């Protein structure tokens, strides 16, 4: 990235906020009276143009990385196996860390399953009365909508479209005729 003065660097950062050179020049400390001219002039300076392009390229790369991450999360929600959320006895694995089984092995729900959880509701209930009353906990886990995640993933992958275009042989148009007259008794 080219070496800029402090004021030029602020201008570049401010320009990337809203792509308004006049406002960026004002926010960077240039005179409000000459901000329009200063903003236009600054954008013509090669090292400032390079700095803007470099920052835009960096921003684009970051957005691509985040889009990939979102797509990975969507895929994870689309294929999550709730069986991975329970132990061999069918008991729900802990969401947090620090839990160990009798052999000292850490017990924790896999990250892929945790990320597919939309909400967790924990209730303490009591069964029985008086001295015979026993309290127990009910944990309800709601996953993100798996079907919606599958559809979103397929759309992002280009495998699912809302619009279907049909053509005839070798790309020719399809001819369709509608008979809008009422049917006769013979039909």
Secondary structure as UniProt FT lines:
FT   HELIX           6..18
FT   HELIX           21..27
FT   TURN            28..29
FT   TURN            32..34
FT   HELIX           35..44
FT   HELIX           46..79
FT   HELIX           82..85
FT   TURN            88..89
FT   STRAND          99..100
FT   TURN            102..103
FT   STRAND          106..107
FT   HELIX           111..115
FT   STRAND          117..127
FT   HELIX           130..132
FT   STRAND          134..143
FT   HELIX           146..156
FT   TURN            157..158
FT   HELIX           169..171
FT   TURN            185..186
//
